[in-house]
Amino acid sequence: MENKKNIKIIDKNKKAYFDYFMEETFEAGIVLEGNEVKSVKMGNVNLKDSFCHIDKGEVFLKNCHITPYEKGSAFNAEPRRNRKLLLSKREINKLIGKIKTKGYTLVPTQIYFSGRFVKVEIALAKGKQLHDKRDSLKEKDIKRDIDREIKNYK
């Protein structure tokens, strides 16, 4: 994400940051149908519980919910259908090599507009253990307490 000028974030996957350590991120285009684009523009996207899967050299976004466009026809796409992600062959081969390593997975972290195109940021992630999640919660609580004290101090 070098060009941050024309980026409008639509949805972030906050749960992914709690459940995984993010190693490396990639920007991918997404194949959408016409009514889905209109729904995405309205912000009707939910990345929670979604994941990426590589099948026959292609990357797919699974379990991502895009609410059907309310003014669309009867031929709206299914809300949780598999959507193809657009990456270069070199990036896909790199991801395949990393995923074969134990503990790595592909997780979508956010969906956004880059100019007029819908993009998905996917991350190569490693799962957190229970004690890592507890540490994350502890850090979050400490940060919230510090912010609260600073706010009260002013």
C-alpha positions in Angstrom: 0.0 0.0 0.0 2.5 2.6 -1.2 -0.1 5.1 -2.4 -2.1 6.1 0.6 -3.7 9.2 -1.0 -6.8 7.7 -2.5 -7.6 5.0 0.0 -11.0 4.7 1.7 -11.2 1.9 4.2 -14.5 0.0 4.1 -14.0 -2.7 6.8 -11.2 -4.0 9.0 -10.9 -7.5 10.5 -10.1 -6.6 14.1 -10.5 -10.2 15.2 -7.7 -11.3 13.0 -5.2 -9.0 14.8 -6.3 -10.6 18.1 -6.1 -14.2 16.8 -2.9 -14.0 14.7 0.6 -12.5 14.5 0.8 -10.7 11.1 4.1 -11.4 9.3 3.7 -9.9 5.8 0.9 -8.2 4.0 -0.2 -8.2 0.3 -2.6 -6.1 -1.7 -5.0 -8.0 -3.9 -7.8 -7.1 -6.2 -11.1 -8.8 -5.8 -13.5 -10.1 -8.5 -17.0 -8.7 -7.8 -20.2 -8.6 -9.6 -22.0 -5.3 -10.4 -24.4 -5.3 -7.6 -21.7 -6.3 -5.1 -19.7 -3.2 -5.9 -22.6 -1.0 -5.2 -23.2 -2.8 -1.9 -19.5 -2.5 -1.0 -19.6 1.3 -1.7 -22.4 1.5 0.8 -20.2 -0.3 3.4 -22.2 -3.5 3.6 -19.1 -5.8 4.0 -18.1 -8.0 6.9 -14.7 -9.6 7.0 -15.2 -11.2 10.4 -14.5 -15.0 10.2 -13.4 -14.8 6.6 -10.2 -16.5 5.4 -8.2 -17.1 2.2 -7.7 -20.4 0.5 -5.4 -21.3 -2.4 -6.8 -23.8 -4.9 -5.1 -24.8 -8.2 -2.8 -21.8 -8.2 -5.6 -19.3 -7.5 -6.4 -17.4 -4.2 -10.0 -17.3 -3.0 -11.7 -15.2 -0.3 -14.1 -17.4 1.6 -16.8 -16.6 4.1 -16.8 -12.9 3.5 -20.3 -11.5 3.8 -21.4 -8.8 1.3 -25.0 -7.9 1.8 -27.0 -8.1 -1.4 -27.8 -4.7 -2.9 -31.3 -3.8 -1.9 -32.2 -2.1 -5.2 -30.7 -4.9 -7.2 -32.6 -7.5 -9.2 -33.5 -11.1 -8.3 -30.1 -12.1 -9.7 -28.0 -10.7 -6.9 -25.0 -12.8 -6.0 -25.0 -15.1 -2.9 -23.8 -13.1 0.2 -21.1 -15.6 1.3 -19.9 -16.9 -2.1 -16.2 -17.6 -2.8 -14.6 -14.5 -4.4 -11.4 -14.8 -6.5 -8.5 -12.6 -5.4 -6.2 -11.1 -8.0 -2.5 -11.6 -7.3 0.6 -12.0 -9.5 1.8 -15.5 -10.1 5.1 -14.7 -8.2 3.1 -13.6 -5.1 0.9 -16.7 -5.2 4.0 -19.0 -5.4 5.6 -17.1 -2.5 2.4 -17.6 -0.5 2.2 -21.3 -1.3 5.7 -21.8 -0.1 5.1 -19.9 3.1 1.7 -21.7 3.9 3.4 -25.1 3.6 5.4 -24.0 6.6 3.7 -25.2 9.8 1.4 -22.6 11.5 1.0 -20.1 8.7 -2.3 -19.1 7.1 -3.7 -16.3 4.9 -6.1 -13.9 6.6 -7.8 -10.9 5.1 -7.2 -7.8 7.3 -9.1 -5.1 5.5 -11.0 -4.2 2.5 -10.8 -0.7 0.9 -11.1 1.4 -2.2 -7.8 2.3 -3.9 -8.9 5.0 -6.3 -11.9 3.4 -8.0 -10.9 -0.2 -7.4 -11.8 -2.5 -4.5 -8.8 -4.0 -2.9 -8.3 -6.6 -0.1 -5.2 -6.5 2.2 -4.3 -10.1 3.1 -1.7 -11.0 5.6 0.5 -14.0 6.0 -0.3 -14.8 9.7 0.8 -17.2 12.4 -1.7 -18.3 15.0 -1.5 -17.0 18.6 -1.5 -19.3 21.6 -3.8 -18.7 24.5 -1.1 -17.0 26.6 -0.3 -14.6 23.7 -4.0 -13.6 23.5 -3.9 -12.9 27.3 -0.9 -10.7 26.8 -2.7 -8.8 24.0 -5.7 -8.3 26.3 -3.4 -7.1 29.1 -1.7 -4.6 26.9 -5.0 -3.3 25.6 -6.3 -2.8 29.2 -3.1 -1.0 30.2 -3.3 1.3 27.1 -7.0 2.1 27.8 -6.2 2.9 31.5 -3.3 5.2 30.4 -5.5 7.0 27.9 -8.3 7.4 30.5 -5.8 8.9 33.0 -4.4 11.3 30.3 -7.9 12.4 29.4 -8.8 13.0 33.1 -5.6 14.8 33.7 -6.4 17.4 31.0 
